[in-house]
Amino acid sequence: MTRHAFITGVSSGLGHGLAEYLGQQQWSVHGCSRRDCDLPAVHHARCDLTDYSALPGALEGLIGDLPALDLVVLNAGVLGEIRDISSTPMADMKQVMEINVWANKAVLDWLHAWGRPIRQIVMISSGAAVLGNKGWGGYALSKSALNMLAKLYAHEFAGTHISALAPGIIDTAMMDHLCDEADADAFPALRRLREARGTEIMPGPLGAAEKIVSVLASLRERPSGEFVDIREILAPELFAQLHGR
Ligand SMILES: NC(=O)c1ccc[n+]([C@@H]2O[C@H](COP(=O)([O-])OP(=O)(O)OC[C@H]3O[C@@H](n4cnc5c(N)ncnc54)[C@H](OP(=O)(O)O)[C@@H]3O)[C@@H](O)[C@H]2O)c1
């Protein structure tokens, strides 16, 4: 039987990798993003997830007629600028929250009202949600709030398993900014990322997608709503190092 997945943010990076990998595994993949997705097999809708008046129509057109979804990955997200939080404009903080938190609430509300069976929802979080590294301001706050969103919606999605998953570091456009532009002297956590780039610690989008798909079943064995760092499952030593244990 065909397995259906819905992924947000499939035009680039991890979402694109997931769409490609699941397509290779014969899933039927539905995705959305503001830019087009270059994978011909993906059923795609162009939409801005923060345009809350247009979003329901876009979701209805894309997945409204499906009988059920086996997997939803709420992946779309932005990094914002790495800088001191004390000098970050309020408007920048709000913009990051809008896509990383509130757009996910809008999608979850639509899925909840849709009411058809959804086996598993994975909300893409980050280690930044708990690390509190200097410079990660709006992004860290947004992912921390996303983790709580997963916990709260777990109460209301009967029959659906939800997790907030930190996917580890991935070589995407988001990493271009972290590795090429932001100031590693002012923000020391950047050094670890720069050292990891080009090594197996930082896979590309397709490699990261394969890892995520490999842990889907083990996520479902944990309580719904939980935050899980993929390194806790696949690379416990690295995870301990990251958290200074
Ligand atoms: N890269 C890493 O090392 C890393 C680590 C931990 C967590 N993550 C998380 O992984 C997720 C994917 O990040 P990535 O690294 O793959 O970044 P990316 O290459 O910049 O991809 C972000 C995706 O989100 C979509 N998106 C952004 N704003 C949107 C909006 N308003 N409406 C619809 N789609 C929107 C983008 O599509 P359009 O621009 O076409 O709209 C794009 O497809 C994010 O949630 C990020 O926080 C990444």
The ligand as an SDF file (V2000), in Angstrom:
LIG
                    3D

 48 52  0  0  0  0  0  0  0  0999 V2000
   21.2150   22.6590    8.7990 N   0  0  0  0  0  0  0  0  0  0  0  0
   21.3930   22.2790   10.0370 C   0  0  0  0  0  0  0  0  0  0  0  0
   22.5280   21.9810   10.4710 O   0  0  0  0  0  0  0  0  0  0  0  0
   20.2190   22.1760   10.9680 C   0  0  0  0  0  0  0  0  0  0  0  0
   20.4620   21.7560   12.2850 C   0  0  0  0  0  0  0  0  0  0  0  0
   19.4010   21.6490   13.1640 C   0  0  0  0  0  0  0  0  0  0  0  0
   18.1220   21.9250   12.7380 C   0  0  0  0  0  0  0  0  0  0  0  0
   17.8960   22.3270   11.4610 N   0  0  0  0  0  0  0  0  0  0  0  0
   16.5170   22.5960   11.0460 C   0  0  0  0  0  0  0  0  0  0  0  0
   16.2330   21.8960    9.8450 O   0  0  0  0  0  0  0  0  0  0  0  0
   15.1920   22.5740    9.1430 C   0  0  0  0  0  0  0  0  0  0  0  0
   15.6010   22.7560    7.6850 C   0  0  0  0  0  0  0  0  0  0  0  0
   16.7450   23.6180    7.6390 O   0  0  0  0  0  0  0  0  0  0  0  0
   17.8180   23.5580    6.4560 P   0  0  0  0  0  0  0  0  0  0  0  0
   19.1440   23.5600    7.0920 O   0  0  0  0  0  0  0  0  0  0  0  0
   17.4410   22.5040    5.4870 O   0  0  0  0  0  0  0  0  0  0  0  0
   17.6020   25.0320    5.8280 O   0  0  0  0  0  0  0  0  0  0  0  0
   17.2850   25.5240    4.3610 P   0  0  0  0  0  0  0  0  0  0  0  0
   18.1040   24.8220    3.3380 O   0  0  0  0  0  0  0  0  0  0  0  0
   17.3850   27.0200    4.4510 O   0  0  0  0  0  0  0  0  0  0  0  0
   15.7690   25.0950    4.1180 O   0  0  0  0  0  0  0  0  0  0  0  0
   14.7050   25.7300    4.7480 C   0  0  0  0  0  0  0  0  0  0  0  0
   13.4190   25.3170    4.0570 C   0  0  0  0  0  0  0  0  0  0  0  0
   12.3320   25.9870    4.7480 O   0  0  0  0  0  0  0  0  0  0  0  0
   11.5060   26.6240    3.7940 C   0  0  0  0  0  0  0  0  0  0  0  0
   10.8660   27.8240    4.3220 N   0  0  0  0  0  0  0  0  0  0  0  0
   11.4550   28.8300    5.0210 C   0  0  0  0  0  0  0  0  0  0  0  0
   10.5630   29.7970    5.2730 N   0  0  0  0  0  0  0  0  0  0  0  0
    9.3830   29.4040    4.7110 C   0  0  0  0  0  0  0  0  0  0  0  0
    8.0730   29.9620    4.6170 C   0  0  0  0  0  0  0  0  0  0  0  0
    7.8070   31.1710    5.1550 N   0  0  0  0  0  0  0  0  0  0  0  0
    7.1160   29.2750    3.9830 N   0  0  0  0  0  0  0  0  0  0  0  0
    7.3830   28.0640    3.4310 C   0  0  0  0  0  0  0  0  0  0  0  0
    8.5840   27.4680    3.5000 N   0  0  0  0  0  0  0  0  0  0  0  0
    9.5670   28.1420    4.1150 C   0  0  0  0  0  0  0  0  0  0  0  0
   12.4570   26.9870    2.6470 C   0  0  0  0  0  0  0  0  0  0  0  0
   11.7290   27.1040    1.4420 O   0  0  0  0  0  0  0  0  0  0  0  0
   11.4690   28.4990    0.6740 P   0  0  0  0  0  0  0  0  0  0  0  0
   12.6010   29.4270    1.0030 O   0  0  0  0  0  0  0  0  0  0  0  0
   11.4150   28.0660   -0.7570 O   0  0  0  0  0  0  0  0  0  0  0  0
   10.1490   28.9660    1.1830 O   0  0  0  0  0  0  0  0  0  0  0  0
   13.3680   25.7640    2.6030 C   0  0  0  0  0  0  0  0  0  0  0  0
   12.8050   24.7640    1.7920 O   0  0  0  0  0  0  0  0  0  0  0  0
   14.9620   23.8910    9.8920 C   0  0  0  0  0  0  0  0  0  0  0  0
   13.8320   23.7620   10.7250 O   0  0  0  0  0  0  0  0  0  0  0  0
   16.2210   24.0450   10.7140 C   0  0  0  0  0  0  0  0  0  0  0  0
   15.9980   24.8260   11.8670 O   0  0  0  0  0  0  0  0  0  0  0  0
   18.9220   22.4610   10.5570 C   0  0  0  0  0  0  0  0  0  0  0  0
  1  2  1  0
  2  3  2  0
  2  4  1  0
  4  5  1  0
  4 48  2  0
  5  6  2  0
  6  7  1  0
  7  8  2  0
  8  9  1  0
  8 48  1  0
  9 10  1  0
  9 46  1  0
 10 11  1  0
 11 12  1  0
 11 44  1  0
 12 13  1  0
 13 14  1  0
 14 15  2  0
 14 16  1  0
 14 17  1  0
 17 18  1  0
 18 19  2  0
 18 20  1  0
 18 21  1  0
 21 22  1  0
 22 23  1  0
 23 24  1  0
 23 42  1  0
 24 25  1  0
 25 26  1  0
 25 36  1  0
 26 27  1  0
 26 35  1  0
 27 28  2  0
 28 29  1  0
 29 30  1  0
 29 35  2  0
 30 31  1  0
 30 32  2  0
 32 33  1  0
 33 34  2  0
 34 35  1  0
 36 37  1  0
 36 42  1  0
 37 38  1  0
 38 39  2  0
 38 40  1  0
 38 41  1  0
 42 43  1  0
 44 45  1  0
 44 46  1  0
 46 47  1  0
M  CHG  2   8   1  16  -1
M  END
$$$$
